[in-house]
Amino acid sequence: MNTADSGSTSVPRALTRMDEQSARRRQSASMADVARLAGVSSQTVSRVSNGYAGVTEETRQEVLAAMKELGYRPNSAARALKRGEFRTIGVITFNLSTTGNMRTLEAIATSAAQEGYAVTLLPVAVPTQDEVHGAFSRLGELAVDAVIIIMEVHLLDAATISLPPHVQVAVADSDAGDRYTVVDTDQAGGARAAVRHLLELGHRTIWHLAGPEESYAAQRRADAWRAELIEAGRVPPAVVRGDWSAESGYQAGLRIADEEDCTAVFAANDQMALGLLRALHERGRRIPEDVSVIGFDDIPEAGSFLPPLTTVHQDFAEVGRLCVQGVLRRMRHDAAEHGTTLVPTKLVVRDSTAPPPSR
């Protein structure tokens, strides 16, 4: 009985030792081991590992089978040093809570993946010169090939921040003149289209629920709103500000709802427009019979607002794609000019806008 028990337990122990030895062999497998097993040269294994041409499909499959059997994985760090690139793009952003930043980040990640690059994200809490340089230093330690900055605040356009000259950089949602590669939505064109739509419906003037003062996009939209009204011979009302959130739109909406002469509001983003709609509903102001509301962004939920929201569509996917293409061109020393590329917007008319009520 004891002998049987001993024998029955010795087999699993032996198997365990064999498994451990096999695992160690698999972990320590080298390129030379793969070459011997596949019956090819180490150079051929290297070409297969790096995806180079010049290897027949039959040989490639034999090498891949040997890699699988031995548990061999190419050393990505070594390959990166040899090639001089890490196939990674760093992204610095100052705010992860806004719709624009999140959708731009998503678009950058998608576009980078299509080009065979990974994305390393580094949020920066305070947009200052020291914080930005610290972020670049940390991304350098993480080994990235280039950096994209999603910078909606006034920094580069005010020259309060300079970026390291030796790093290939693209900037989204800002203005840096001709110093950097910048990709931005046509903020002014989109805002003008929104105001023009309301004027053409017959509204005498349009109120503006603006974003925060430090936001580059908010300023561009507010400036365009004001300019379009003045060019049409209308008097711009006082700006009402929010912080991009639906709650700030709601609080601003409670004040706007008390303005009896207000028949139209251009909100600088859809989230604030959502809060504004709620406030107007609560105060008994019908949309669009009493007050027309138009937003900016065209978030996926905009068509499900009550009523469905007329808004300005931003092509975040194109902004992200152009940012990635911009830094890749600079990395490859192609002709990549500094300056700003504007991505067009499109007015999407739904049920939240209509002619003003007859007086």
DRENVODREN-223413 format. One record per residue: y, x, z of N, C-alpha, C, O in turn. Coordinates in steps of 0.1 Angstrom, whole numbers, plus 5000, padded with zeros to 4 digits. Example, Ala and Ser with C-alpha at 12.3 -4.5 7.8 and 13.67 -1.06 7.14 Angstrom:
494351325078495551235078496751325078496751425085 497851285071498951375071500051295079501151345080 
//
This chain:
498850085000500050005000501250095000502250064992 501350195009502450285010502550364997503650384992 501450404991501450484979501950394967502750444959 501450274967501950184957503450164958504250164948 503950144971505350124972506150244968507150234962 505550364971506250484967506350504952507350544946 505150474946505150484931506050384925506750414915 506150264931507050164924508450194925509250144917 508850274935510250304937510650434930511850454927 509650524927509950654921510350634906511050714901 509850534899510150514885511550484883512250544875 512150384890513550354889514450474892515450494885 514050554902514850674906514850774894515850824890 513650794888513550884877514350834865515050914858 514350704863515150644852516650664855517450684845 516950644867518350664871518850804868519950824863 518050904872518351044869518451064854519351134850 517551004846517651024832518850964826519451024817 519250844831520450774826521650864830522550874821 521650924842522851004846522951124837524051164832 521751184834521751304825522251264811523051344805 521751154807522151104793523651074793524351114783 524151014803525650984804526451114804527451124797 525951214811526651344811526651404798527651464793 525551404791525451454777526451384768527051444760 526451244769527351174761528851204764529651204754 529151224777530551254780530951384775532151404772 530051484774530351624771530151644756530251764752 529751544748529551564734530751624727531851574729 530551724718531651784711531551754696530651694692 532551794689532551774675531451854669530851804659 531151964674529952044669528651974671527751974662 528551904682527251824685527151714674526051694669 528251644671528151544661527851604648527051544640 528451714644528151784632526651814630526051794620 526051874641524651904640523751784639522851784631 524051674646523251554645523351494632522351434626 524551494626524751424613524451524601524351474590 524151654604523851744594525051774585524851794573 526251784590527451814583528251924590527851964600 529351954584530152064590531151994600531351874599 531652074609532652024618533951974611534551884616 534252044600535351994592535251854587536151774586 533951824583533651694578533851584589534451484587 533351624601533551534613535051514615535451404618 535851624614537251604617537851514606538751434610 537451524594538051444583537751294586538551214584 536551274590536151134593536951084605537450964605 537051164616537751124628539251084625539850994631 539851164615541251144613541551054601542651024597 540450994595540550894585541050954571541550884563 540751084569541151144557540251114546539051074548 540751124533539851094522539051224519539051324526 538151214508537351324505536051334511535351434510 535551224518534251214524533551094518534150984517 532351114513531650994507531350894517531250924529 531150764513530850664523529550684530529450654542 528550734523527250764530527450864541526950844552 528150974538528351074548529251024560528951054571 530250944556531050884567530250804576530450814588 529350714571528550634579527550714588527350684599 527050824583526150914590526950974602526450984613 528151024599528951084610529350974621529251004632 529750854616530050754626528850714634528950684646 527650714628526450684636526150784646525750764657 526350914642526151024652527151014663526851044675 528450984660529450964671529050854681529150874693 528450744675528050634684526950674692526850644704 525950744687524750784694525050884706524550874717 526050974703526351074713527551024722527851094732 528050914719529250864727530450944725531250954734 530551004713531751094711532951024707532950924699 534051054714535350994710536351114707536451204715 537051104696537951204692539051214702539451114708 539551334704540651364714541951324708542551404700 542451204711543651154705544851244708545751264700 544951304720546051394724546051514716547051564711 544851574714544751694706545151664691545851744685 544651554686545051524673546551504671547151534661 547151444681548551414681549351544681550351564673 548951644689549651774689549451844676550351914671 548251834670547951904657548851844646549351914638 548951704646549751634636551251644639552051634629 551551664651552951664655553551524657554751504657 552651424659553151294662552051224671550951254671 552551124678551751054688551450914684550650844692 551950864673551750724668552150624679551550514680 553250654686553750564696555250554695555950654693 555850434696557250414696557650354709557050264714 558650424715559150374728560250264726560950274716 560250164735561250064734561950054748561350044758 563250064748564050054760564849924759565449894749 564749844769565549714769566149694783565549744793 567249624784567949604796567649464803568049444814 567049374795566849244800565649184793565549164781 564649144801563349084796563348934798562348864795 564448874803564448734806565048644794564848524794 565748714785566348634774565448614763564548694760 565548494756564748464745564848564734563848604728 566148604731566348694720565648834722564948884713 565748884734565149014737563649004736562949094731 563048904742561548894742561048874728560048934725 561648794720561148774707561448894698560548924689 562448964700562649094693561649194697561049264688 561349204710560349294714558949254708558249344704 558649134708557349084702557249124687556249174683 558449104680558449144666558249294664557649334655 558849374673558749524672557349564674556749644666 556649504684555249534687554349504675553449574672 554549384670553749334658553949424646552949464640 555149454643555449544631554949684633554449744624 555149734646554549874648553049874647552549974641 552349774652550949774651550449764636549449834633 551249694628550849694614551049824607550349854597 551949914613552050044608551150144614551250264612 550350104624549450194631550050254643549550364647 551050204648551750254660551550164672551550044671 551450224684551550154696552950154701553850224696 553250064711554550054717554550074732553650024739 555350164737555550184751556850124756557950164751 556850034765558049954769558550024782557850044791 559850044782560550094795561750004798562850034792 561649914807562849834810563849914819563350004827 565049894817566149964824566949864832567549774826 567049884845567649774853569149774852569749664851 569749894851571249904850571649984838571250094836 572349914828572749984816573850084817575050054814 573550204822574550304824574050434816572950444812 575050524815574650654808573550724814572550764808 573550734828572450804835571150734833570150794832 571150594834569950524833569350534819568150554818 570150534809569650554795569050684793567950704787 569750794797569250924796567950944804567051014800 567950884816566650884824565550824816564350874817 565850714810564750644802564250724791563050734788 565150794784564750884773563850994778562951034772 564251054790563451154796562051104799561051174797 561950994805560650934809559750904796558550934796 560450854786559650834774559250964767558150964761 560051064769559651194764558351244771557451304764 558251224784557151264791555851184787554751224788 556151054783555050974778554650994764553750924759 555351084757554951134744555151014734554150954730 556350994729556650894719557250964707557951064709 557150904695557650964683559150924681559851004674 559450804685560850754682561150644693560250604700 562350604693562750504703563550394697564450414688 563250264700564150154696564750094709564050074719 566050074709566750024720567249874717567949854707 566849784726567349644725568549634734568349624746 569749644729570949664737571949564734572749574725 571849444741572749334738574149354745575049274743 574249444754575449464762576449564755575949644746 577649554758578649644753578549784758578949814769 577949874751577750014755578050104743579050174743 577250094733577450184722578750154714579350254710 579050034713580250004705581550044713582550064707 581450054726582550104734582550254737583350304744 581450314732581350464733581150504748581450614751 580650414756580450454770579050514772578750574782 578250504761576950564762576650644749577050594738 576150764750575750844739574250864740573750884751 573550864728572050884728571751024725572451094717 570651074730570251214727570151234712569551164705 570751344707570851364692569551404686569351394674 568551454694567351504688566251394687565151424682 566551274691565551164691565851074680567051034678 564851034672565050934662565150794669564250754676 566250724666566650604673567050494664567750514654 566650374667567150254661567650164672567050154683 568650084669569249994680569249854674569649824663 568849764683568849614679569949544688570149584700 570649454682571549364689572749434695573049414707 573349534688574449594693575349644681575049604670 576349724684577149774673577549924677578149944687 577150014668577450154671578150214660578150344658 578850134651579550194640578550264631577550204627 578950384627578050464618577250574625576750664618 577250564638576550674645575050654646574350764647 574550534645573150514647572650414636573450344630 571350404635570750294627570650174636569950164646 571350064632571549944639571049824631571349814619 570249734637569849614631570249494640569949494652 570949404634571449284642571349164634571449164622 571249054641571448914635572848904630573748954637 573148834620574448804616575048694625575148574623 575548744637576048664647577248584643577248464645 578148644636579348574632579048474621579648364622 578248504612577948414601577248294606577548184602 576348314616575648194622576548104630576447984629 577448164638578448084646579348014637579647894639 579848074626580748004617580047884610580647784608 578747904607578047794600577947674610578047564606 577747704623577547594633578847524634578947394634 579947594635581347534637581647454624582147344625 581447514613581747444600580947314599581547214594 579747314603578847194602579547084610579546964605 579947114622580547014631581946964625582246844626 582747054620584047014614583746924602584546824600 582746964594582546874582582046734585582146644578 581446724597581046594602582246504606582146384608 583446574608584646504611585146524625586146454629 584646614633585146644646586446714646586646814638 587346674654588746734654588746884659589446964654 587946904669587747044674586347054680585646954682 585947174684584647194689584747284702585447384702 584147234713584147314725583047424723582147414715 583147534731582147634731581647674744582347704754 580347664746579647714758579147854754578047864748 579847954759579548094755578648154765578348114776 578048274760577248354769578048444777579248434777 577448534785578148624795579148714787578848764776 580248754794581248834788580748974784581249024774 579749024791579349164788578349164776578049274772 578049054771577049044760577749064746578748994743 577249154739577749184725577549054716578549014710 576348994717576148874708577048764712577548694704 577248744726578048634730579548654725580148554721 580048774725581348794721581448764706582448704701 580448814698580548794683580548644680581248604671 579748564687579648424685580948354689581448264682 581448394700582748334705583848364696584648284693 583948494691585048534682584948454669585948404664 583748434664583548364651583948214653584548154644 583548154664583848014667585347994667585847904661 586048084674587548074675588148094661589048014657 587748194654588248224641588048104631588948074623 586948044631586647934622587547814625588047744616 587747784638588647674642590047704638590747614632 590547824640591947854637592147854622593147804617 591247904614591347894600591347754595591947724584 590747664602590747514598591947444604592047324602 592847514610594047454616593747374629594547284632 592747404636592347334648592747424660592747554659 592947364672593247434684591947454692591347354696 591547584694590247604702590447564717591447604723 589547484722589647454737589247584745588847684739 589547574758589147684767587647714766586847614766 587247834766585847874766585247834780585847864790 584047784779583147764791582047854791581347864780 581747934801580748034801579548004809579547934819 578348054804577148044811576448184811577148284807 575248194815574548324816573348324807572448404810 573248244797572048224788571048124794570248084786 571048094806569948014812570247864811571447824809 569247784811569347644810570147594823570947494821 569947654834570647604846572147624844572947544848 572547744839574047764837574547664826575747624827 573747634816574147524807574347394813575247314810 573447364823573547234830574847234838575547134838 575147334846576347344854577647334845578547264849 577647404834578747394825578847254819579947204817 577747194816577647064810578246954819578946864814 578146974832578746874842580246884841580846774842 580846994838582247004836582646954823583646884822 581946984812582246944799582146794798582946734791 581146734805580946584804582246514808582446394804 583046574817584246504822585346504812586346444814 585246584802586346594792586146484782585246494772 586846374783586646264775586946284760586446224751 587846384757588146414743587146504736587246544725 586146554744585146644738584146554731583446474736 584046584718583046514709581946604703581046564697 582146734705581246834699581246964707582247014712 580047024709579947144717578947244709577847204705 579447364707578647474702578147554713578947624719 576847554716576347634727575747764721575147764710 576047884728575748014723574248044722573848134716 573447964729571947974727571347844730571947754736 570047824727569347704728569047664743569047554746 568847764751568447744765569647674772569547584780 570847724770572047664776572247524770572747434777 571947514757572147384751571147274758571547164759 570047324762569047234769569647184782569647064785 570247274790570847234802572047144800572347054807 572847174789573947094785573546944782574146854786 572446934774571946804771571546724783571846604784 570946784793570546714805571846664813571846554817 572846754814574046714821574746594814575246504820 574846604800575446494793574746364795575346254796 573346374795572546254797572846194811573046074812 572846274821573146234834574446164836574646074844 575446214828576846154829577046044820578145994818 575945994813576045884805576745904791577145814784 576746034787577346064774576146074764575246164766 576145994754575045984745575146094735576246134730 573946154731573846254721573046204709571946164711 573546194697574846254693575946144691577046174687 575746024696576745914694578045944700579145914694 578046004712579346034719579646184718580846214716 578646274719578846414718577846474710576646454712 578246554700577246634692577046774699578046834704 575846824698575546954704574747034694573846984688 575147164693574447254684574247384692575047424700 573047444689572647564697572647684688573147684676 571947794693571847914685570547984690570348004702 569648014681568348084682567248014675566448084668 567147884676566047804670564747844677563847894670 564747834690563447864698562347764693562747654688 561147794695560047704691560147564697559647464690 560747544709560847414715562047334710562147224714 562947394702564147324699563947194692564747094694 562947184684562647054677562046944686561946834683 561746984699561146894709562146854719561846774728 563446904718564446854728564746714725564246654715 565446644735565746504734567246494733567946504744 567846474721567146464708566846604703567346704708 566046614692565746744686567046814682568046754677 567146944685568347024686568747084672567947154666 569947054667570547124656570847264661571447274672 570547364654570647504659570747604647570547564636 571047724651571147834641569847924643569547974654 569147934632567848004632568048154631568748204622 567548234640567548374640566148424635565148374640 566148524626564848574621564548704629564748814625 563948674641563648784650562548884644562549004646 561648824636560548904630561149004621560749124620 562148964613562849064604563649164611563649284607 564249134622564949224630564049334636564249454635 562849284641561849384646561349474635561149594637 561049414624560449484613561449594608561049714606 562749564606563649654601563949764612564149884608 563849734624563949844635562849944633563050064634 561649894632560449984631560550064618560350184618 560949994607561050064594562150174595561950284589 563250144602564350234603563950364610564250474605 563250354621562850474629561750554621561750674622 560850484615559850544607560450624595559950734592 561450574589562050644578562750774583562650874576 563350764594564050874600562950984604563151104602 561850934610560751034613560251104601559851224602 560151034590559551094578560551154569560251204558 561851164574562951234567563251174554563751234545 562951044553563450964541564950944542565550964553 565450894532566950864532567150734540566950624535 567550754552567850644562569350654566569650744574 570150574562571550584565571850524579571250424583 572850584585573350524597574150394594574550374582 574450314604575250194601574450074605573350084610 575049954603574449824607573849744596574549734585 572649694597572049604588572049464594571549454605 572649364588572749234593571649144587571449144575 570849084596569848984591570448844590570948794600 570348784579570948654577570448544587569248554591 571248444590570848334598570748204589571148214578 570248094595570147974587570347854597569747844607 571247764592571547644600570347544599569947514587 569847504610568747404610569347274616569547264628 569447174607570047044611569046944616568046914609 569146904629568246804634569046684639570046644633 568646624650569246494654570346504664570846394669 570746624669571746634680573146634675574046644683 573346634662574746634656574946514647574046474640 576146454647576446344639578046334639578646404646 578546244631580046224631580546174644579746114652 581746204648582346164661582446014662582445944652 582445964674582645814676584045774671584945844672 584045654665585345604661586245564673585745504682 587445594672588345574683589145444681589945404690 
//
